[in-house]
Amino acid sequence: MEKIVVAIDPETDPAGQPALEWAIARAQAGSASLELLTVIPSRHGPRGDDLVQSAAPYAEDVQRAADLARTRAPASPVSVSVRRGSPARVLMAVSWRADLLVIGSHPTGPLAGILRGTLALQVAGRSECPVAVVPSGWEPGGPGGVVVGWTDDATADEALEIAAQEAADAGTTLTIVNSWGQPFGTDAVPEVVDVLRELVETAARRVRASHPGLPVEVAFGPTPAVVALVERARTAGLVVVGSHGRGALGSLILGSTSHDVLVNMPCPVLVVPSPGERITVLPEIAPEDEP
């Protein structure tokens, strides 16, 4: 049974949280347990001492979320958890014992909320398990199809296999996005383009062999990988990327402009971690209490 941990935003009505709705829909479709987690963020007084906040309002919010989950997915075990501390650190610690971590993403800017802005990026770049980042505008029953960003490395292969399984489980199509515009540019010689095309086609053949009957499409061209992924995401149900420092997610996570792309992606994004390796995020989006 898949263990899903859902980060609950205490400042939003549970019924209006797309991350919770997405996790419930996933639990309804398969065998999964749901742990609904909220975090009481650390607050400091004028002298630097910790201010102890009451846990009661947070417990009430997460319990309302649990009631909703039990009603919508009665066959799925549902538990609740209230923690204190840095939200990013708590979620990264929880990722060690989860199969999937689900976080809501809100537009960047002046909005304040512990699950808004850069938290999704902090956790997605450092989690030990896959992280689903669900945008604020997501609604059940939207467009389908799984899109995966692929480059010729082991991390991308892991993301490709997970994307293929997600597409197969959902009974939908898989699109493999690969760009020869990076790092060679649009002036790449035809021989190089042919080699890169054969690499991605070989990856597609592996998927077709391991998932017979799964419709697999290859989107190959000079368009930068991030641009191609975002464009495909407009009509997709899920985008899958690997969290390696190279390739599509490398540019997606490591730049400030690309950071906004992730948190404002038009469909849910599943970030697959690289085994034994974490990427480095920009200093301005690292947890505030990190040394």
N, C-alpha and C positions, 0 to 999 in steps of 0.2 A: 504494500500500500504506500502510495506516494505521500510524504509528509510535507505539507505546504504551510509556511509561516507567512501570515499577512500582517503588514504594518498598518495599524489603524490610526488615522489622524484624529486626535481628540477634539480638534476645532471644527470638524465637519460631521454632519448627520451621517450615520452609517449607511442609510439608504441612498445617499448621494456620493458614495465613494466608489469610483470605478474599479480601484484595485480589489476591493472586497467583492464587487459584482463579478469581476473577471475570475477571481479565485473560486467563488461559488459555482459559476458556470463550469469551470474545469472539474470541480468535485462532482457535479451532477453528471458529467460525461464519462467519468471513470472512477477508479478506486483511489480515494484520497482522504486523508485526514486534514483538518484545518486547525491551526493554532493562531488565534487572533491576539496580536501583541501590540501594546501601546507603551510608550516611554514617557516617564515624567522627567523632563529635561532638568539638568542641574542649573540652579540659579544661585548667584552670589550676591551677598549684601555689600554695603559700602566699605566694609572692612575686609572683604574677601572671604567672609565666612559663608558656609552653605546655608541657604534658606530652605527649610523643610516645607514642602507643599503637601497638602492633603491628597491622599491617593483616591479618595472617594469619588470625585468627579470623573477621574480617568477610569476607575473600575466600572462606574455606571455606563460610560460611553462604550467600553469594550464589551460589556455584557449585552448592551442593546445590539451591538454588531453580532454577537454570538447568537442571540435570539433570532435575528434575521437569517443567519446562516443555517441554523437548525431547521427553520421553517422551509427554506428554499432547497436545502440538501439534507433531507432527513436521514439518509443512509450513511452520511459521512460523520465520523466522530469529530466533535468540535470542542476545543478547549480555549481558555483565555489566560493571558499572562500580562501583568503590569510590572514594569521594571523602572528603576531610577538610573539616571546617568546621561551620558552623551548618546543621543539617538543613533548616530552613525556607529559608535563603538558597540552599543548593545546589539544592533542589527548584524554587524560583522561577526560578533561572537556567536550569535544564534545561528548564523549560516553554517557553522561547523556541524550542527546536528539536524539540519534540514535538507530535504531534497530540492526544494524550490522556495525562494524568498520572493514575495510579491510586494511591490512598493508603488504607491501612486505618485504621479509627477504633475506638478502644477507649473504654469508659465513662470518664467523668471521675472524679476522686477520687484516692486515694493511689497508684494504679498508676503505675509509672515506666517508661518505654520511649521511645525517641526518636520513635516514631510514635504516641504515645498523647496523650491529653488534647487540647491546643489546636493541635497541629501541623497537623492537617487543615484547621482553620479558617484558620490563618495563610496556608497555601498557597492554599486555595480562593478566598480574597478577593483574592489578588494575582497569581495565575497568568496567564500570557499565552495559555495553551491551556485547553480544558475540563479539569476535574478530576473524576474519579469518586471519591467517598468511600464506601468499602465497610465496613459495620458488622461488628463482631466476630461477630455471630450469623448472618451470611449463609451460606447453603448453596446449592449448585447445584440446579436443578430446583424452586425454590420458586414462589410465585405469580407470575403474569405481569401484563402490562399496563403501559403507560407513563403516568405522571401528570405534567403540567406546570403550574407556576404561571404565570399570565399576567396582565399589566396592560397598559394602553394606552401602551406606549412601545417604542422601537426595540430595547432590550435584551431585553425580553420576547418580541418578535417573533423575534429570533435564537434564543432558547431554544425557542420554539414550533416553529420549522422543524427544529431539531436533534431535538427530541422526536418530531416526526412521522416523521422519517427513521428514528430508532431503533425506533419502533413498526412502521413498514413493514418494516424489515429483519428484525425479530423475528417478523413475522406476527402481531402482537397488536393490542390496542386502545389508543386514545389518549384520555385524559380531560383536559380543559382546566379547571383550577380558577381561579375568579375570585370575589372577594368584594366586595360593595357595602357591607359593614359597615365598610370602611376606605377613605377617611378620613371618610365621611359618617355612620357610626353607624347603628344600627337605626331611627333616626327619619328616614331619608332620604325625601324626598317621592317619590311614585310616578313622577313625570315623570323624576326623576334616575335612579331604578332602571331605568326603561324605556330610557333612553339608554345606561346601562352594560350592560344586557343585550344591546342591539343591537350594541354594540362587540364583546363577546365572541362573539356569534353570527356577526358578520361575520368575525372571525378564524377561527372554526371552518369557515365556508364557504370561506375561502381555502385552508385545509388540505385540505378534501375535494376542492377543484378541482385542487390540485397533487399529491394522492396519492389518485387514484381507487381505490375499494374499501377504503380504510382506515376501519375503524369509529371514529368520533369522537363522544365524549360531552362535554357541557358541564355542569360542576358549578358552579352560580351561586347565591349566597345570602348572607345576612348574617354567616355564621360567619367569624371572622378567618382570613385566608389561611393563616397558619402552622398553626392548628388544623386547618383543612380539609386541608392538605397532609399533615400527620402522620397524620390519620385515614385518608386514602386510601392512604397508604404502607403501611398494615398488610396490604393485599391486593394491592400492586403489585410489579412486578419492578424498576421504576426510577422515580425522581422526578427531574425536570429543572427547574432554576431558573436565572434569570439573576442575575449578581452585581452588578447595579446597586444603588445605595444606596437606591432607592425600591422600593416594592412588596413582594412576599412575602419576597424574600431580604433586603431592607433590614431588616425587623424580625427576620428569622431570624438574621442574622449580627450585627447591631449591638447586641443586648441580651444581657446575661449569661445570662438564663434561656433565651433562644432559641439561644444558643451551645450549651447542653446538648441542645437539640432536634436540632441538626444532627449532633453527634457521636454521638447515640444514636438516630438515625433507624432505623426497623426494616427499611429496604431501601436498596440503593445509591442515592446522590444524585449526579447529574451537574450540576456547577456550570459554567455557560457564561459566560465573561467578557464584559464590555462592551468593544467595540473602542475602544482609545485612552483608556480610563478605568479606574482602579482605585478600589475603595471604601476607606474608612477603617475600620480595625478598632479595637476597644476597646484602650486602652493596655495593659491587663493581659494581652492575648492577642497583642500584637505581639512579634516576635522579640526576645529578650533583648539582643542586641548591636546593635539598631537605635538610631541616635542620636535 
